[in-house]
Amino acid sequence: MPSTLITGIGTLVTNDPAHGTGPLGALTDAAVVIDGGTVAWVGPAAGAPAADEVFDAAGRALLPGWVDSHAHLVFAGDRTAEFNARMSGQSYSAGGIRTTVAATRAAADAELDANLARLVREALRQGTTLVECKSGYGLTVEDESRALRIASSYTPETTYLGAHVVAPEFADDPAGYVDLVTGPMLDACAPYARWVDVFCEKGAFDGDQARAILTAGIERGLIPRVHANQLTYGPGVQLAVELGAASADHCTHLTDEDVAALAGSSTVATLLPGAEFSTRAVYPDARRLLDAGAVVALSTDCNPGSSFTSSMAFCIAVAVREMGMTPDEAVWAATAGGARALRRTDVGTVRVGARADLQLLDAPSPVHLAYRPGVPLTAAVWRAGVREV
């Protein structure tokens, strides 16, 4: 792979304060050298070393690729009717997931693979160079394990979410379903997963059930993350912190104790504004979390029911407009924050030795992501040093 010098960068976001100003470690009139799939040099354009190839950024902004740490991309079917009903006044509940479960179970592997590939490519065109992918739309041993097997071909960040909702066959026996999720289903899924997750919510799994599921996953070597406090106040955040989860995701309804617990822990608060946008729900208060000292990530929650968007730029714009984040905070949360939520140190940053996951904006500054909402600003994308867009 030839080395590449990207020069003439108007604003370079490194997410390394040692390299530049502010939390984004921003440099102006900068350059980056990519070699062998990693970042080999970062600094002022005037001092850049030679490389095999030269790419002129022409004054545009260069950022780390988006790290989307929460997505549900293995599914079949369509929930347009449900969305239309919500926009006509019906409320959102966890039960709609079962519609996608039926369609996913009926789909062939090739259909699921093709849909996943389409969504990953769609996200890549918008600057997402790493995406986490959950199971959760099969809810049988066979369907959950095949979802993770398919997902593992596209990302190393695969999450076992057999505990999305109780499978319809176990509607009258939720304890039996928890036994399945913590037993045979976990056995089949663990080889294909890095993470274990649970939807700890009214209509899904209560605190005791969630604890049992996460503990079983931990015992099999999986790292916990939690769907927590999305629809109402509940035990999800406290459970996530207690078990050392990498992230508590949604965090829409938080008590002062929940905020303090997140701020005093290594658990990242991953906020998913696409879900609130698509369900007309109250947005999480990012400002409250940030002011308390919690680490915040932004992700799409891309899924067919409650947040069918793959656009991290859209989530940034909403977070700035509706959730009290500054543009710099939102960009950090969508890059370095996502990396923290996945416990990755090689992505979400532009520093020597990091994976060369980069995106060029058709704008001089990342502020344009919120300043020009809805405008496709991604002009080029490199993933592991290879230009993909």
C-alpha positions in Angstrom: 0.0 0.0 0.0 1.6 3.3 -1.0 2.0 6.0 1.6 -0.3 9.1 1.2 0.2 12.7 2.3 -3.0 14.6 2.9 -2.0 18.2 2.9 -3.7 21.6 2.7 -6.1 20.7 5.5 -8.0 23.7 6.7 -9.0 22.3 10.1 -7.6 19.0 11.4 -9.5 17.3 14.2 -7.1 15.0 16.1 -9.0 14.6 19.3 -5.6 14.9 21.0 -5.1 18.1 22.9 -1.3 17.6 22.7 -1.5 18.2 19.0 -3.7 21.3 18.9 -6.3 23.5 20.6 -9.3 22.6 22.6 -10.8 19.2 23.3 -10.6 18.4 19.5 -6.9 19.0 19.4 -7.6 21.1 16.3 -4.8 22.2 13.9 -5.1 24.6 11.0 -3.2 24.4 7.8 -2.2 20.9 8.7 -1.2 17.6 7.1 -1.4 13.9 7.8 0.7 11.0 6.4 -0.9 7.6 6.0 1.3 4.6 5.7 0.5 0.9 6.0 -3.0 1.5 7.2 -2.1 3.7 10.1 -1.3 7.4 10.7 2.4 7.9 10.3 2.8 11.6 10.8 0.6 14.6 11.9 1.6 18.3 12.0 1.8 21.6 10.1 1.5 21.3 6.3 4.8 23.2 5.9 6.7 20.5 7.8 5.2 17.4 6.2 7.5 14.7 5.0 7.3 13.3 1.5 5.0 10.4 0.6 4.3 8.2 -2.4 1.0 10.0 -3.2 -0.3 13.5 -2.4 -3.9 14.4 -1.8 -4.7 18.1 -1.6 -7.5 18.8 0.9 -7.8 22.3 -0.5 -8.6 24.0 2.8 -11.3 21.5 3.9 -11.7 19.9 7.3 -10.3 16.4 8.1 -11.7 14.4 11.0 -11.5 10.9 12.4 -14.1 8.6 10.9 -17.3 8.3 12.9 -17.4 5.5 15.4 -21.0 4.4 15.6 -21.1 2.4 18.8 -24.8 1.4 18.8 -26.6 0.0 15.8 -29.1 -2.8 14.9 -28.3 -3.7 11.3 -29.2 -7.4 10.9 -32.9 -7.4 10.1 -35.5 -7.8 7.4 -38.8 -6.1 6.7 -40.1 -2.6 7.0 -41.9 -0.7 9.7 -43.1 2.3 7.7 -46.7 1.7 8.9 -45.6 1.8 12.5 -43.7 5.1 11.9 -46.7 6.5 10.1 -49.0 5.6 13.0 -46.6 7.3 15.5 -46.5 10.4 13.4 -50.3 10.3 13.5 -50.4 10.2 17.3 -49.7 6.7 18.6 -47.0 6.3 21.2 -43.9 4.2 20.9 -43.4 1.0 22.9 -40.9 -1.8 23.0 -43.5 -4.2 21.5 -43.0 -3.1 17.9 -39.7 -5.0 17.8 -41.7 -8.2 17.3 -42.8 -7.1 13.9 -39.1 -7.1 12.8 -38.5 -10.4 14.5 -41.1 -12.1 12.4 -39.7 -10.7 9.1 -36.1 -11.5 10.1 -36.9 -15.1 11.0 -38.5 -15.6 7.6 -35.5 -14.1 5.7 -32.8 -16.1 4.1 -29.1 -15.5 5.1 -28.4 -13.9 1.8 -31.2 -11.3 2.3 -29.9 -10.4 5.8 -26.4 -10.2 4.5 -27.3 -8.0 1.6 -29.3 -5.6 3.7 -26.5 -5.4 6.3 -23.9 -4.7 3.5 -26.1 -2.0 2.1 -26.4 -0.2 5.4 -22.7 -0.5 6.2 -21.9 1.0 2.8 -24.5 3.7 3.3 -22.9 4.7 6.6 -19.4 4.6 5.1 -20.4 7.1 2.4 -21.4 9.4 5.3 -18.1 9.0 7.1 -18.7 6.0 9.5 -15.6 3.9 9.5 -16.5 1.6 12.4 -19.9 0.4 13.4 -21.1 -1.8 16.2 -23.8 -4.3 15.3 -26.3 -6.1 17.5 -28.4 -9.2 17.1 -31.8 -9.1 18.7 -34.3 -9.6 15.8 -34.2 -13.4 15.8 -34.8 -14.4 19.4 -34.2 -18.1 18.7 -30.9 -19.9 19.2 -30.5 -20.3 15.4 -31.6 -16.8 14.4 -29.5 -15.0 17.0 -26.4 -17.0 16.2 -26.8 -16.5 12.5 -27.3 -12.8 12.9 -24.0 -12.5 14.8 -22.2 -14.8 12.3 -23.3 -12.5 9.4 -22.5 -9.4 11.3 -19.0 -10.6 12.2 -18.1 -10.5 8.5 -18.5 -6.7 8.6 -17.3 -5.6 12.0 -15.4 -7.0 15.0 -17.8 -5.0 17.3 -20.7 -7.5 17.5 -23.1 -7.6 20.4 -25.3 -10.4 21.6 -28.8 -9.0 22.2 -30.9 -12.0 22.6 -32.5 -10.0 25.4 -34.0 -7.4 23.2 -37.6 -8.4 24.1 -39.1 -11.7 25.3 -39.7 -13.9 22.3 -43.3 -14.3 21.3 -43.3 -18.0 22.1 -42.4 -17.2 25.7 -44.9 -14.5 26.2 -46.4 -16.4 29.1 -43.1 -17.7 30.4 -40.5 -14.8 30.5 -38.4 -16.7 33.1 -38.1 -19.5 30.6 -36.9 -17.1 28.0 -34.3 -15.7 30.3 -33.1 -19.3 30.9 -32.8 -19.7 27.1 -30.9 -16.4 26.7 -28.5 -17.3 29.5 -28.1 -20.9 28.4 -28.3 -22.5 25.0 -28.6 -19.2 23.1 -25.6 -17.7 24.8 -23.6 -20.9 24.1 -24.4 -20.6 20.4 -23.8 -16.8 20.2 -20.8 -16.2 22.4 -18.2 -17.4 19.7 -19.4 -14.6 17.4 -19.8 -11.8 19.9 -17.6 -9.4 21.8 -20.4 -7.8 23.8 -23.5 -8.7 25.7 -26.5 -6.3 25.9 -30.0 -6.2 27.4 -33.0 -3.9 26.9 -33.6 -3.1 30.6 -37.0 -1.4 30.2 -40.7 -1.7 31.0 -42.0 -4.1 28.3 -38.7 -5.8 27.9 -36.5 -7.0 30.9 -36.6 -5.8 34.5 -33.5 -5.2 36.7 -33.3 -8.7 38.1 -33.6 -10.3 34.7 -31.1 -7.9 33.2 -28.6 -8.7 35.9 -28.9 -12.4 35.3 -28.4 -12.0 31.5 -25.5 -9.7 31.8 -23.8 -11.8 34.5 -24.1 -14.9 32.3 -22.5 -13.1 29.4 -19.7 -11.8 31.6 -19.0 -15.4 32.8 -18.6 -16.4 29.1 -16.1 -13.6 28.5 -18.4 -11.0 26.9 -18.3 -7.4 28.0 -21.6 -5.8 29.1 -23.4 -2.8 27.7 -27.0 -1.9 28.5 -30.0 -0.3 26.8 -30.8 1.9 29.8 -33.5 4.4 30.9 -34.9 5.0 27.4 -38.6 5.1 28.0 -38.8 5.8 31.7 -36.8 5.9 34.9 -35.4 2.5 35.8 -32.5 0.5 37.1 -30.6 0.2 33.8 -28.0 2.9 34.4 -27.2 1.8 38.0 -26.9 -1.8 36.8 -24.6 -0.8 34.0 -22.2 1.1 36.4 -22.3 -1.7 39.0 -21.3 -4.3 36.4 -18.7 -2.2 34.8 -20.5 -2.0 31.5 -18.7 -0.2 28.7 -21.7 1.9 28.0 -25.3 2.8 29.2 -27.2 3.6 26.0 -30.1 6.0 25.6 -29.9 7.6 29.1 -33.0 9.7 28.4 -34.6 9.5 31.9 -32.0 10.0 34.6 -32.2 10.8 38.3 -29.4 12.8 40.0 -28.1 9.5 41.3 -27.9 8.1 37.8 -25.9 11.1 36.6 -23.6 10.9 39.5 -23.0 7.2 39.0 -22.1 7.7 35.3 -19.8 10.7 36.1 -18.0 8.6 38.8 -17.5 5.6 36.6 -15.8 4.4 33.3 -19.3 3.7 31.8 -19.9 5.9 28.8 -23.3 7.5 28.4 -24.2 6.8 24.8 -26.9 9.2 23.6 -29.1 8.2 20.6 -31.0 11.3 19.4 -32.3 9.6 16.3 -34.6 7.5 18.6 -36.1 10.6 20.2 -36.5 12.3 16.8 -38.3 9.3 15.3 -40.6 8.7 18.3 -41.3 12.3 19.2 -39.9 11.6 22.7 -38.1 14.0 25.0 -34.4 14.2 24.2 -31.7 13.2 26.7 -30.0 16.1 28.5 -26.4 15.9 27.3 -25.5 19.2 29.0 -26.4 17.8 32.4 -24.2 14.8 31.8 -21.3 16.7 30.5 -21.4 19.3 33.2 -21.3 16.5 35.8 -18.2 15.0 34.2 -19.7 12.0 32.4 -18.2 10.7 29.2 -20.7 11.1 26.4 -20.9 9.3 23.1 -23.3 9.9 20.2 -24.5 7.1 18.0 -27.3 6.5 15.4 -29.2 3.5 17.0 -29.8 2.7 13.3 -32.8 0.2 13.3 -36.0 -0.2 11.3 -38.4 0.8 14.1 -37.3 3.7 16.2 -34.3 5.3 14.5 -33.9 4.4 10.8 -31.0 6.6 10.1 -27.3 5.8 9.4 -26.3 9.5 9.5 -24.0 10.4 12.4 -23.9 14.0 11.0 -27.7 14.2 11.5 -27.3 13.0 15.1 -24.6 15.7 15.7 -26.9 18.4 14.3 -29.8 17.2 16.6 -27.5 16.9 19.6 -26.3 20.5 19.2 -29.8 21.9 18.5 -31.8 19.9 21.0 -29.5 18.4 23.7 -27.3 21.3 24.8 -24.0 20.1 23.2 -21.6 22.5 21.6 -20.5 21.5 18.0 -17.0 20.5 19.4 -18.6 18.3 22.1 -20.8 16.6 19.6 -18.0 15.9 17.1 -15.9 14.5 20.0 -18.8 12.3 21.1 -19.3 10.9 17.6 -15.6 10.0 17.2 -13.6 9.7 20.4 -16.7 9.1 22.5 -17.8 6.2 20.4 -14.3 4.8 20.6 -14.5 5.0 24.4 -17.8 3.2 24.3 -16.2 0.4 22.4 -13.1 0.5 24.5 -11.0 1.2 21.5 -7.8 3.4 21.5 -6.9 2.9 17.8 -9.9 4.8 16.3 -11.7 8.0 16.9 -8.4 9.9 16.9 -5.8 11.2 14.4 -2.4 10.5 16.0 0.7 8.5 15.0 0.0 4.8 15.3 -3.8 5.1 15.2 -5.7 3.3 12.4 -6.0 5.6 9.4 -9.8 6.0 9.6 -10.4 9.5 8.2 -13.1 11.6 6.6 -12.8 14.8 4.6 -15.6 17.3 4.9 -16.7 19.6 2.0 -16.4 22.5 4.5 -13.6 24.3 6.2 -14.7 23.4 9.8 -16.5 20.6 11.6 -18.9 23.3 12.9 -20.6 23.0 9.5 -22.0 19.6 10.5 -24.5 21.4 12.8 -24.5 24.7 10.9 -25.7 23.0 7.7 -28.0 20.3 8.9 -29.1 17.7 6.3 -26.4 18.7 3.8 -24.2 15.7 2.7 -20.8 17.1 3.6 -18.6 14.0 3.5 -16.3 14.4 0.5 -13.8 11.5 1.0 -13.3 8.6 3.4 -10.3 6.5 4.2 -10.7 3.3 6.2 -7.5 1.6 7.5 -5.6 3.8 5.0 -7.6 2.8 2.0 -9.7 5.5 0.3 -13.2 4.1 0.2 -15.2 7.1 -0.9 
